[in-house]
């Protein structure tokens, strides 16, 4: 907040200085000072004013950069906190993986047979193992009645279009 006040003060000083410069320039013209001297003096003053304007702009940019850095740091802290919260939830999900495997006693042996580290699976790995098991063990529809076959055929027709 102090920097913002300082910046506003600098703008005010520059404005007052420009007003003062015009007054001094008018006095020099009234006193019939050589035009070249007035132009040289005016050029020197203008150069100093441009430096002051540049300094104020630099200060404002620095202030904006600091504000962005502060916001970025706050966002990163929030993201770290949310990530830690998610990791704690993932630990709970790992427990659910084992519970889910236990609920599939009919295919459990087939699922875990090819992987000695199955006890460390996450839900993605379990889902992939189930997908592969379904691919290797397709459902036999030969015993379905005619109405079920027609319904399945209609469904397949919609899925392929």
N, C-alpha and C positions, 0 to 999 in steps of 0.2 A: 504494500500500500504506500509505503514511503517513497518508493521509486516512482510510482504513478504520480504522486504529488510533485516530486522533483521534476519529472518530465513536463507536467503542466506548468510549473514555475518557469522552466526553461523556455517553453513556448511563449509564455507571457513576456519574459525578458526580451526575447527576440522581436516580438511584436512592438514592444515599447522602443526598442533600439531602432527599428525601422522607422517608426514615427519620429524619433529624435533626429535620425539621419536626414529625413526630408526637411525638417525644420532648419538644421544646420546648413543644408544645401541651399535652401531658400535665402538664408542670411548671407551666405557667401555670394550668391547671385546679386542680392541687394547691395552688397558692399563692392560690387563690380570686380570681384576676384577673377583672374584670368580663367577662361573656360577650360583650358587644358589642365590647370591645377585642380579645378572642381571635378573634372572628369577623372583625373588620376586619383584624387581623394575618394571619389565615389566608387571607383573600381576596387580600391583597397578595402573600403568598408564592405562592399558587396562580397569580396573574397572571404572576409572574416565571417560575414553572416552565413555564407554557404557552408563554411567549416562548422559553425555552430549548429546549423540545420542538420548537417551530416552526423554530428555527434548525438543530437537528440534522436535521430532516426536509428542510429546504432544502439543507443540505450533502449529504445522501444523494442527493437528486434531482439536484443539480449533478454529483455523482460519476457517477451513472447516465448523465446526459446526455453527459458527457465520454467515458465508455466507449462509448456508442452512436456518438458522432461519430468516435471512433478506429476502430471497426469499420467504419463507413460509408466512411471514407477508405481503409482497407485494401481494402475491396471494390471501390471505384472504381479504385484503382491496379491491382488484379488484372484488372478489366474492361478497363482501358486496355491493359494488357499483352497480354491475350488478343485484343483487337481488332487490335492491331498485328501479332500473330502471324497472325491471319486475313487481314489485308491482304497480308502477304507471300505467303501461300498463294494469294490471289486473283491476284496477279501471275503466279504459275505457271499458274493456270487460264486466264488470258488467252492464254498461249502455246498451251495446248491447244485453244483455239477455232480458231486459225489452222491447226493440225495437222488438226483435224477437218474444216474446210472443204476442205483439200487432199485429204482422203480421199473427197470427194464430187465427183469430176471430172465425172460425168455430169449433175449438176444444179447445179453451182457457178455457172455463168453465169446460170441462172434465179434462183438465190437472191440473188445480189449485184447484179443488174441495176438494181433500183429504189432502191438505197441507195449513194450515193457514199462514205459513211463506213464501208463494210462492214469495212474493215481494223481498225477500232477496236471491233468487236462483242465483247460478252461472251457467255458460253454461253447466257444467257437470250435474247438477241437472235437468236442462231443457231437456238435451238430454235423461236422464234416464226416465223422465216423458213422453216424446214423444215415446220412445221405449216401455214403458208399455202400452201407449194408442194404439199403433199399434198392440201390442199383443192382447189387449182386443177387438179391432175393426178390424178384418181381412178384407181384400178386397174380395168382392164377384166377382168371375170370371164367373158366370153362363151365363152372357149375351155376353161373348166373341165369336167371330166367329171362325171357325175351324182353320184358318191359325194362329191366335193368340194363340189358345190352343196348336197347334203343336210347335210353337216357345217357349212357356212357358215350355212345356214338355221337349224339347231339352235342354233348359237352366237348368232345374231341374236335368236332367240327368248328365250334366257336373258338377253341384255343388255337387252331391252326390258321384261322383267317385273320 
